[in-house]
Amino acid sequence: MSEHHQQLKHYLRAQLQRAALQAQANQDRTSQHQLIEQATELLQVYVRAQGHQLDRELQQTIRDVVDDCIGLGPLTQLLADTSVSEIMVNSYQSIFVERAGCLQHTDIQFADEESLLRVIDRIVLPLGRRLDSAQPMVDARLPDGSRVNAVLAVLATRGTCMTIRKFSRQQLSLNDLLQQQLVTADAADYLRTAVQQRRNILIVGGTGTGKTTLLNMLAAEVPSEQRIVTIEDAAELRLEHANLISLEARPANAEGSGHVSIRELLINALRMRPDRIVIGECRGAEAIDMLQAMNTGHDGSLTTLHANSPREALQRLEVMVMMAGLELPFIAIRQLIASAIHVVIHIVRANHGQRRIQQITEITGIDASTIQQAVIFQWQGSDLQATGIPSEWVQR
């Protein structure tokens, strides 16, 4: 770091501390964007007063100093890059990004471990969360909805790491999938009709396959007069819906109290007169409550689940129900799943990075203790093709 860079940083920090005390005294609330603008202007005035010309190099130095002191440091430029869909900080010296589904190493890095920890604190502290030795892992989100996960060096052996799944500002729809030739017109019509006819839909796939994006698309097809309650661990769904309640789980505070789980939110949501319930991701004992809600008047609900195939997804649901500790027999659990889930959508990410719907399956019942499935659409060659098996519920 140059001496000039260091001098600007010390000056800005001193001015920011003074401004923070004044703002506290005046009970002034300045937005992050306004603070960045004021800090940039402050440094420009200071540089001119020192007799320097604001050339390109100095302007870049000012931006770097502002980002380091009150922004997200070297991540600021990556967050502004619309071609980047995910940012992976393996350590303060190693940052990878995902572009068009492919991972790339960058020459961007933090100055040291402390700089990375300061940026993480700026993200999580306004949300009432923390990253420390007592809680060395944290999930959070940026103001634009981007999802953040961080793990402290006490667990990450190569140093504190962080992953940011950027939130797309563009609200995608099933028509976008159709234009990108990722679904056929028949498949898009089937999905719309399934939502409109209030079929319970489970979206399954691996990490980074686009489950939440597809969940957003399907939820956007819900008629505006119906009431939706969304439940998430870290809020990232962005639904433009007139009758919407969004609930977010909460971790325990420093004293170990105040924790609110997805399961507790789901139980409470049933008292909020929802027409449909949307769970961002089903991952534990809340599965039993979700399945029971689907079976007791909340048709048309949607959720996602990590799995490599529809069959594996149903097996994982069985395990999640068992986690609730109700000691139900296997046949009862499978009957519950078979009657609650109507459609399973399996999405994948191909080797070249393209995300696509691999299979659309209907649950047709249970026979000889095995849940029966019918594949309605299957990816073959270069598009999603109808298999010829007629749907049992959706009349097209």
C-alpha positions as CSV (number, residue, x, y, z in Angstrom):
1,M,0.0,0.0,0.0
2,S,1.5,3.4,-1.0
3,E,2.2,6.1,1.5
4,H,-0.4,8.4,-0.2
5,H,-3.0,5.6,0.0
6,Q,-2.2,5.1,3.8
7,Q,-2.4,8.9,4.4
8,L,-5.8,9.2,2.7
9,K,-7.1,6.2,4.7
10,H,-6.0,7.7,8.1
11,Y,-7.5,11.0,7.2
12,L,-10.9,9.5,6.1
13,R,-11.2,7.3,9.1
14,A,-10.6,10.3,11.4
15,Q,-13.2,12.3,9.5
16,L,-15.7,9.5,9.6
17,Q,-15.3,9.0,13.4
18,R,-15.9,12.7,13.9
19,A,-18.9,12.6,11.5
20,A,-20.3,9.5,13.3
21,L,-20.1,11.3,16.7
22,Q,-21.9,14.3,15.2
23,A,-24.5,12.2,13.5
24,Q,-25.2,10.4,16.8
25,A,-25.6,13.6,18.7
26,N,-28.0,15.0,16.0
27,Q,-29.7,11.6,15.7
28,D,-29.0,11.8,12.0
29,R,-29.5,8.7,9.9
30,T,-27.4,8.6,6.7
31,S,-27.9,5.9,4.2
32,Q,-24.9,3.8,3.0
33,H,-25.1,5.3,-0.5
34,Q,-25.1,8.9,0.9
35,L,-22.2,8.1,3.3
36,I,-20.1,6.8,0.3
37,E,-20.9,9.9,-1.7
38,Q,-20.0,12.2,1.2
39,A,-16.8,10.3,2.0
40,T,-15.7,10.5,-1.7
41,E,-16.4,14.2,-1.9
42,L,-14.5,14.7,1.4
43,L,-11.4,13.0,0.1
44,Q,-11.5,14.9,-3.2
45,V,-11.6,18.2,-1.4
46,Y,-8.7,17.1,0.8
47,V,-6.6,16.0,-2.2
48,R,-7.1,19.3,-4.0
49,A,-6.3,21.2,-0.8
50,Q,-3.0,19.3,-0.7
51,G,-2.2,20.7,-4.2
52,H,-2.7,17.4,-6.1
53,Q,-4.6,17.0,-9.4
54,L,-7.4,14.5,-9.4
55,D,-6.0,12.3,-12.1
56,R,-7.3,8.8,-12.8
57,E,-4.9,7.1,-10.4
58,L,-5.9,9.3,-7.5
59,Q,-9.6,8.9,-8.2
60,Q,-9.0,5.1,-8.1
61,T,-7.1,5.5,-4.8
62,I,-10.0,7.4,-3.4
63,R,-12.5,4.8,-4.5
64,D,-10.3,2.1,-2.9
65,V,-10.0,4.0,0.4
66,V,-13.7,4.6,0.6
67,D,-14.5,0.9,-0.2
68,D,-12.0,-0.2,2.4
69,C,-13.2,2.1,5.2
70,I,-17.0,2.0,4.7
71,G,-17.8,-0.2,1.8
72,L,-17.1,-3.9,1.0
73,G,-13.5,-3.5,0.2
74,P,-12.3,-5.3,-3.0
75,L,-15.6,-7.0,-3.3
76,T,-17.3,-3.7,-4.3
77,Q,-16.3,-4.0,-7.9
78,L,-17.3,-7.6,-8.2
79,L,-20.7,-6.9,-6.8
80,A,-21.1,-4.1,-9.4
81,D,-20.1,-6.5,-12.2
82,T,-23.3,-7.8,-13.7
83,S,-21.5,-10.8,-15.3
84,V,-20.6,-12.2,-11.9
85,S,-23.3,-14.5,-10.4
86,E,-21.3,-15.7,-7.4
87,I,-18.3,-14.6,-5.4
88,M,-16.2,-17.1,-3.4
89,V,-13.6,-15.8,-1.0
90,N,-11.5,-18.9,-0.1
91,S,-9.2,-16.8,2.0
92,Y,-8.3,-13.1,2.1
93,Q,-5.7,-13.8,-0.6
94,S,-7.8,-16.0,-2.9
95,I,-11.1,-14.9,-4.5
96,F,-12.9,-16.8,-7.2
97,V,-16.0,-15.8,-9.2
98,E,-18.6,-17.5,-11.3
99,R,-19.4,-16.1,-14.7
100,A,-21.9,-17.9,-17.1
101,G,-21.8,-21.0,-14.8
102,C,-17.9,-21.3,-14.9
103,L,-15.5,-20.6,-12.1
104,Q,-12.6,-18.1,-12.6
105,H,-9.8,-17.0,-10.3
106,T,-9.4,-13.3,-9.9
107,D,-6.3,-11.2,-9.0
108,I,-8.4,-9.3,-6.4
109,Q,-7.6,-9.9,-2.8
110,F,-8.0,-8.3,0.7
111,A,-5.0,-6.7,2.4
112,D,-5.1,-9.1,5.3
113,E,-7.4,-11.3,7.4
114,E,-8.6,-8.3,9.5
115,S,-9.8,-6.5,6.4
116,L,-11.9,-9.5,5.4
117,L,-13.4,-9.7,8.9
118,R,-14.3,-6.0,8.9
119,V,-16.2,-6.4,5.7
120,I,-18.1,-9.5,7.1
121,D,-19.0,-7.4,10.2
122,R,-20.4,-4.6,8.0
123,I,-22.7,-7.2,6.4
124,V,-23.9,-9.2,9.4
125,L,-24.0,-6.7,12.3
126,P,-26.9,-4.5,10.8
127,L,-28.9,-7.7,10.6
128,G,-28.4,-8.5,14.3
129,R,-26.1,-11.4,13.5
130,R,-22.4,-12.0,14.4
131,L,-19.4,-14.0,13.4
132,D,-17.1,-14.8,16.4
133,S,-15.7,-17.8,18.2
134,A,-19.0,-18.5,19.8
135,Q,-20.8,-18.4,16.5
136,P,-18.2,-19.2,13.8
137,M,-20.6,-19.6,10.9
138,V,-23.2,-17.1,9.8
139,D,-25.9,-16.7,7.0
140,A,-26.9,-13.2,6.0
141,R,-27.9,-11.1,3.1
142,L,-26.9,-7.9,1.4
143,P,-29.4,-5.0,1.0
144,D,-30.0,-6.0,-2.6
145,G,-31.0,-9.6,-1.5
146,S,-27.7,-11.3,-2.3
147,R,-27.1,-14.3,0.0
148,V,-24.0,-14.4,2.1
149,N,-22.4,-17.3,4.1
150,A,-19.2,-16.8,6.1
151,V,-17.1,-19.3,8.1
152,L,-14.5,-18.1,10.7
153,A,-10.9,-19.2,10.5
154,V,-11.4,-21.3,13.7
155,L,-13.3,-23.7,11.5
156,A,-11.9,-22.8,8.0
157,T,-8.3,-24.1,8.3
158,R,-7.0,-21.9,5.4
159,G,-8.5,-18.7,6.8
160,T,-11.9,-17.0,7.1
161,C,-14.0,-17.7,4.0
162,M,-17.1,-16.2,2.5
163,T,-19.5,-17.0,-0.3
164,I,-21.9,-14.5,-1.9
165,R,-24.7,-15.7,-4.2
166,K,-25.6,-12.5,-6.0
167,F,-29.3,-11.6,-6.3
168,S,-30.4,-11.0,-9.9
169,R,-32.0,-7.6,-10.3
170,Q,-33.8,-8.8,-13.3
171,Q,-37.1,-10.5,-12.4
172,L,-37.2,-13.6,-14.6
173,S,-40.3,-15.5,-15.7
174,L,-41.3,-18.7,-17.4
175,N,-41.3,-16.7,-20.7
176,D,-37.6,-16.0,-20.2
177,L,-37.0,-19.8,-20.0
178,L,-39.0,-20.2,-23.1
179,Q,-37.0,-17.6,-25.0
180,Q,-33.8,-19.2,-23.9
181,Q,-35.1,-22.5,-25.1
182,L,-34.7,-24.1,-21.7
183,V,-38.3,-25.2,-21.7
184,T,-40.7,-25.9,-24.5
185,A,-44.1,-24.1,-24.8
186,D,-45.8,-27.3,-23.6
187,A,-43.6,-27.5,-20.5
188,A,-44.1,-23.8,-19.7
189,D,-47.9,-24.2,-20.1
190,Y,-47.8,-27.3,-17.9
191,L,-46.0,-25.5,-15.1
192,R,-48.3,-22.5,-15.3
193,T,-51.3,-24.7,-15.1
194,A,-49.9,-26.7,-12.3
195,V,-49.5,-23.5,-10.2
196,Q,-53.0,-22.2,-11.2
197,Q,-54.6,-25.6,-10.4
198,R,-52.9,-25.4,-7.0
199,R,-50.6,-28.4,-7.2
200,N,-48.0,-28.8,-4.5
201,I,-44.6,-28.5,-6.2
202,L,-41.2,-29.6,-5.0
203,I,-38.1,-28.2,-6.8
204,V,-35.0,-30.4,-6.4
205,G,-31.4,-30.1,-7.5
206,G,-27.8,-29.6,-6.4
207,T,-26.2,-26.5,-5.0
208,G,-26.2,-23.5,-7.5
209,T,-28.6,-25.1,-9.9
210,G,-31.2,-22.3,-9.7
211,K,-33.8,-23.7,-7.4
212,T,-34.7,-20.4,-5.8
213,T,-34.8,-18.7,-9.2
214,L,-37.3,-21.2,-10.5
215,L,-39.3,-20.9,-7.2
216,N,-39.6,-17.2,-7.8
217,M,-40.8,-17.8,-11.3
218,L,-43.5,-20.3,-10.3
219,A,-44.6,-18.2,-7.3
220,A,-45.1,-15.2,-9.7
221,E,-47.8,-17.2,-11.4
222,V,-50.0,-17.3,-8.3
223,P,-53.2,-15.2,-8.8
224,S,-53.0,-11.8,-7.0
225,E,-56.1,-12.4,-4.9
226,Q,-54.5,-15.4,-3.1
227,R,-52.5,-14.8,0.1
228,I,-48.9,-16.1,0.1
229,V,-46.7,-16.6,3.2
230,T,-43.0,-17.1,2.4
231,I,-40.7,-18.6,5.0
232,E,-36.9,-18.6,4.6
233,D,-33.7,-19.1,6.6
234,A,-32.2,-16.0,4.9
235,A,-34.7,-14.0,2.9
236,E,-33.9,-14.0,-0.8
237,L,-37.2,-14.5,-2.5
238,R,-38.4,-11.4,-4.3
239,L,-42.1,-11.7,-5.2
240,E,-44.1,-8.9,-6.6
241,H,-47.4,-10.0,-5.1
242,A,-50.2,-7.9,-3.7
243,N,-51.1,-10.2,-0.8
244,L,-47.7,-11.3,0.6
245,I,-46.2,-12.0,4.0
246,S,-42.4,-12.7,4.2
247,L,-41.0,-14.4,7.3
248,E,-37.4,-15.0,8.0
249,A,-35.8,-17.3,10.6
250,R,-33.6,-15.7,13.3
251,P,-30.5,-17.2,15.0
252,A,-29.8,-17.0,18.7
253,N,-28.3,-13.9,20.2
254,A,-25.1,-13.6,22.1
255,E,-26.9,-14.9,25.2
256,G,-28.1,-18.0,23.3
257,S,-31.7,-16.9,23.3
258,G,-34.1,-15.5,20.7
259,H,-33.7,-18.3,18.2
260,V,-36.7,-18.7,15.8
261,S,-36.6,-21.7,13.5
262,I,-38.2,-22.3,10.1
263,R,-40.4,-24.9,11.8
264,E,-41.7,-22.4,14.4
265,L,-42.4,-19.8,11.6
266,L,-44.3,-22.5,9.6
267,I,-46.5,-23.4,12.6
268,N,-47.2,-19.7,13.1
269,A,-47.9,-19.2,9.4
270,L,-50.8,-21.7,9.6
271,R,-52.5,-19.2,11.8
272,M,-52.1,-16.4,9.3
273,R,-54.8,-17.6,6.9
274,P,-52.4,-18.4,4.0
275,D,-53.8,-19.7,0.7
276,R,-50.3,-20.9,-0.2
277,I,-47.1,-21.4,1.8
278,V,-43.7,-21.1,0.1
279,I,-40.7,-22.4,2.0
280,G,-37.4,-21.3,0.5
281,E,-35.7,-24.6,1.4
282,C,-36.9,-27.6,3.3
283,R,-34.0,-29.1,5.2
284,G,-35.1,-30.5,8.6
285,A,-37.9,-31.4,10.9
286,E,-40.2,-28.7,9.4
287,A,-40.8,-31.2,6.5
288,I,-43.5,-32.9,8.6
289,D,-45.4,-29.6,9.2
290,M,-45.0,-28.7,5.5
291,L,-46.4,-32.0,4.4
292,Q,-49.3,-31.8,6.8
293,A,-50.1,-28.2,5.7
294,M,-50.2,-29.4,2.1
295,N,-52.6,-32.2,3.1
296,T,-54.9,-29.9,5.1
297,G,-56.1,-27.2,2.8
298,H,-52.9,-25.3,1.7
299,D,-52.8,-26.7,-1.8
300,G,-50.5,-25.0,-4.3
301,S,-47.6,-24.6,-1.9
302,L,-44.0,-24.7,-3.1
303,T,-40.6,-25.5,-1.6
304,T,-37.1,-26.6,-2.7
305,L,-34.8,-29.4,-1.5
306,H,-31.2,-30.4,-2.2
307,A,-31.2,-33.7,-4.0
308,N,-29.7,-35.3,-7.2
309,S,-33.0,-36.8,-8.5
310,P,-36.7,-36.9,-7.8
311,R,-36.4,-40.4,-6.2
312,E,-33.6,-39.2,-3.9
313,A,-35.6,-36.1,-3.0
314,L,-38.5,-38.3,-1.7
315,Q,-36.0,-40.4,0.3
316,R,-34.6,-37.2,1.9
317,L,-38.1,-36.1,2.8
318,E,-38.6,-39.4,4.6
319,V,-35.5,-38.8,6.6
320,M,-36.6,-35.2,7.4
321,V,-39.9,-36.4,8.7
322,M,-38.2,-38.9,10.9
323,M,-36.1,-36.0,12.3
324,A,-39.3,-34.6,13.9
325,G,-39.2,-37.5,16.3
326,L,-42.8,-38.6,15.8
327,E,-41.8,-42.3,15.3
328,L,-44.2,-42.8,12.4
329,P,-43.9,-46.1,10.5
330,F,-42.3,-45.9,7.0
331,I,-45.6,-46.7,5.2
332,A,-47.3,-43.8,7.0
333,I,-44.5,-41.4,6.1
334,R,-44.6,-42.5,2.4
335,Q,-48.4,-42.2,2.3
336,L,-48.1,-38.7,3.7
337,I,-45.5,-37.7,1.1
338,A,-47.5,-39.3,-1.8
339,S,-50.7,-37.5,-0.9
340,A,-48.9,-34.1,-0.3
341,I,-46.5,-33.7,-3.2
342,H,-48.0,-33.5,-6.7
343,V,-45.2,-32.4,-8.9
344,V,-41.4,-32.7,-8.6
345,I,-39.2,-30.5,-10.8
346,H,-35.5,-31.7,-11.1
347,I,-33.1,-29.0,-12.3
348,V,-29.4,-29.5,-13.0
349,R,-26.3,-27.5,-14.0
350,A,-24.5,-28.9,-17.0
351,N,-20.7,-29.1,-17.4
352,H,-20.7,-25.9,-19.5
353,G,-22.5,-24.0,-16.7
354,Q,-26.0,-23.9,-18.2
355,R,-28.9,-24.5,-15.8
356,R,-31.9,-26.4,-17.1
357,I,-34.9,-28.4,-16.1
358,Q,-33.9,-32.0,-16.4
359,Q,-37.2,-33.6,-15.5
360,I,-40.8,-32.9,-14.5
361,T,-42.4,-35.8,-12.6
362,E,-45.8,-36.3,-11.1
363,I,-46.4,-38.4,-7.9
364,T,-49.2,-40.8,-8.8
365,G,-49.7,-42.6,-5.5
366,I,-48.2,-45.5,-3.6
367,D,-48.0,-49.2,-4.5
368,A,-46.4,-52.0,-2.6
369,S,-44.9,-49.4,-0.1
370,T,-43.2,-47.6,-3.0
371,I,-44.1,-44.1,-4.1
372,Q,-45.0,-44.1,-7.8
373,Q,-43.8,-41.5,-10.2
374,A,-44.6,-40.6,-13.8
375,V,-42.1,-38.6,-15.9
376,I,-44.1,-36.1,-17.8
377,F,-41.2,-34.1,-19.4
378,Q,-37.6,-35.2,-19.8
379,W,-34.5,-33.3,-21.1
380,Q,-33.4,-35.2,-24.2
381,G,-30.8,-33.9,-26.6
382,S,-31.2,-30.2,-26.6
383,D,-34.6,-29.5,-25.2
384,L,-37.2,-30.5,-22.6
385,Q,-39.5,-33.0,-24.4
386,A,-42.9,-34.5,-23.4
387,T,-42.6,-38.2,-22.7
388,G,-46.1,-38.9,-23.9
389,I,-47.3,-40.0,-20.5
390,P,-50.6,-38.0,-19.8
391,S,-50.8,-35.9,-16.7
392,E,-53.2,-37.2,-14.0
393,W,-54.2,-33.8,-12.7
394,V,-53.3,-31.0,-15.2
395,Q,-55.7,-30.6,-18.0
396,R,-53.9,-28.8,-20.8
